């Protein structure tokens, strides 16, 4: 069976259910068979979108899953090149040493299709397919001259938006021209958020088996209300997540993706993946207790930090409008003649605030 694994992988496009089992056979992480989290299974489906953006919380396995996707595509398509670009050189080296190298070391892929080159930033299989890493924090020019079939921009929130067209031009001669952008959002004014707004903006939706309410895991809808209290019986069978309407237990594993803008789904898919819908969090007592602790401000976690790092939502620095009473309380001009002088001086200005 394993001797024919690559042929089976190549036909996974017509056998989406089989690929999950095959992934567990081909890949191991720290000795355990690899199985993508349910929301991540989308990345191994039959009809790959041309463009994908993953807007996620921290530590939801996005990088691991995308790297395994790269390796599968390189193993099943001859002369295929996946170009991975990060903002910083240190991030590219970390991607190589902490993700690509360990995944390949524990995978059966190199045994079936040996590596003919294994350098710090380049991995090439015997079928002449490669994963090439680069960086473009200050200059996108170093990505020129690297023809690619697939572009992966990691930590996209820190990438200069002006560099994206230059980096993407590496795909111009490919018949695939796939691109995937991944990262954890910061403010509303960054590259990741800009790409998200161009996408289908898919959210994970879970139907409550008790009241029938569809729980949509975004701040705009039900995400905060899906965060249930700590319980001693939290497990994969008894998740910590609850229905936003009736407050009874719901299981995100039973959910699926729904598009805010369905017309964009075939061309540019956007997936929002908060920690709340990840089994390692909602099905684990320690994982959930840590999430609740951060929600309450532990580890100096601000509401904006919790929003970005845990919920995978963009958040700007907290601000609110000042009231007239608040302005009066801090006013220091008490002399009436001084106030009148200031009022009279306003006539000299075309615009005042």
Secondary structure, 3 states (H helix, E strand, C coil): CHHHHHHHHHCHHHCHHHHHHHHHHHCEECCEECCCCHHHHHHHCCCCCCEEEEEECCCCCHHHHHHHHHHHHHHHCCCCEEEEEECCHHHHHHHHHHHHHHHHHCCCHHHHCCEEEECCCEEEECCCCEEEEEECCCCHHHHCCCCCCEEEECCHHHCCHHHHHHHHHHHCCCCCCEEEEEECCCCCCCHHHHHHHCCCCEEEEEECCCCCCEEECCCCCCCHHHECCCCCCCCCCCCCEECCCCCCECCHHHCEEEECCHHHCCCEEEEEECHHHCHHHHCCHHHHHHHHHHHCCHHHCCHHHHHHHHCCCCCCCCCCCCCHHHHHHCCCCCCHHHHHHHHHHHHHCCCCC
